[in-house]
Amino acid sequence: MSDDHPPRDSPEWDNPDLCPFCGATLSDGGIGFIDHVSDAPECAERFEAWRAAIRDDIGGEWGG
């Protein structure tokens, strides 16, 4: 179940109540996102790709 996902240039694109990958409404912007990616393989794959892309930028500052 997805909502209309705002375009990237929208000030709403980083709304923590929506999955940034598919636009689905999340039960919570924190653990709700983790639950969502556990149940949505496509989003989990995109999340892992995102994490790999930023891992060196964050360094040891992020435990995610």
Backbone hydrogen bonds in HBPLUS format (Angstrom, degrees):
<---DONOR---> <-ACCEPTOR-->    atom                        ^
c    i                          cat <-CA-CA->   ^        H-A-AA   ^      H-
h    n   atom  resd res      DA  || num        DHA   H-A  angle D-A-AA Bond
n    s   type  num  typ     dist DA aas  dist angle  dist       angle   num
A0003-ASP N   A0023-GLY O   3.22 MM  20  5.52 163.6  2.25 114.0 118.4     1
A0010-SER N   A0007-PRO O   2.98 MM   3  5.46 162.4  2.02 118.9 123.6     2
A0013-TRP N   A0010-SER O   3.23 MM   3  5.49 174.0  2.24 114.1 115.8     3
A0015-ASN N   A0012-GLU O   3.01 MM   3  5.30 145.0  2.14 128.7 124.3     4
A0018-LEU N   A0015-ASN O   3.08 MM   3  5.74 167.9  2.10 124.7 126.5     5
A0026-LEU N   A0017-ASP O   2.79 MM   9  5.24 170.9  1.80 142.6 143.5     6
A0019-CYS N   A0024-ALA O   2.83 MM   5  5.24 152.8  1.90 145.4 154.6     7
A0023-GLY N   A0019-CYS O   2.86 MM   4  4.71 141.3  2.01 128.0 138.2     8
A0033-PHE N   A0030-GLY O   3.04 MM   3  5.52 134.6  2.25 108.4 119.2     9
A0034-ILE N   A0030-GLY O   3.40 MM   4  6.86 156.4  2.46 144.9 150.8    10
A0035-ASP N   A0031-ILE O   2.83 MM   4  6.10 160.5  1.87 153.6 159.0    11
A0036-HIS N   A0032-GLY O   2.94 MM   4  6.04 152.7  2.01 137.1 145.0    12
A0037-VAL N   A0033-PHE O   2.91 MM   4  6.25 165.4  1.93 159.8 161.3    13
A0038-SER N   A0034-ILE O   3.09 MM   4  6.23 139.0  2.27 139.5 150.5    14
A0039-ASP N   A0035-ASP O   3.19 MM   4  6.49 133.1  2.42 139.8 151.5    15
A0039-ASP N   A0036-HIS O   2.94 MM   3  5.19 133.9  2.16 102.8 115.6    16
A0040-ALA N   A0036-HIS O   2.86 MM   4  5.97 121.9  2.21 146.3 163.5    17
A0043-CYS N   A0040-ALA O   3.05 MM   3  5.44 118.1  2.44 109.5 123.7    18
A0044-ALA N   A0040-ALA O   2.93 MM   4  6.19 157.2  1.98 156.1 163.6    19
A0045-GLU N   A0041-PRO O   2.92 MM   4  6.09 156.9  1.97 148.6 153.9    20
A0046-ARG N   A0042-GLU O   3.08 MM   4  6.34 158.6  2.13 143.2 148.9    21
A0047-PHE N   A0043-CYS O   2.79 MM   4  5.94 153.2  1.86 148.6 156.6    22
A0048-GLU N   A0044-ALA O   2.94 MM   4  6.13 160.7  1.98 148.6 153.2    23
A0049-ALA N   A0045-GLU O   3.03 MM   4  6.28 154.1  2.10 144.3 151.5    24
A0050-TRP N   A0046-ARG O   2.93 MM   4  6.14 154.1  2.00 144.1 151.3    25
A0051-ARG N   A0047-PHE O   2.85 MM   4  6.13 164.2  1.87 154.3 158.3    26
A0052-ALA N   A0048-GLU O   2.94 MM   4  6.12 157.9  1.99 146.6 152.3    27
A0053-ALA N   A0049-ALA O   3.00 MM   4  6.19 147.4  2.11 141.7 150.6    28
A0053-ALA N   A0050-TRP O   3.08 MM   3  5.06 117.8  2.48  94.2 109.8    29
A0054-ILE N   A0050-TRP O   3.07 MM   4  6.38 142.3  2.22 149.9 159.7    30
A0055-ARG N   A0051-ARG O   2.87 MM   4  5.67 125.9  2.17 145.4 158.2    31
A0057-ASP N   A0054-ILE O   2.83 MM   3  5.13 126.6  2.12 108.3 124.0    32
A0058-ILE N   A0054-ILE O   3.11 MM   4  6.40 148.2  2.22 160.3 170.0    33
A0059-GLY N   A0055-ARG O   3.06 MM   4  6.19 157.9  2.11 151.0 157.4    34
A0061-GLU N   A0058-ILE O   3.42 MM   3  5.84 162.3  2.45 125.1 127.3    35
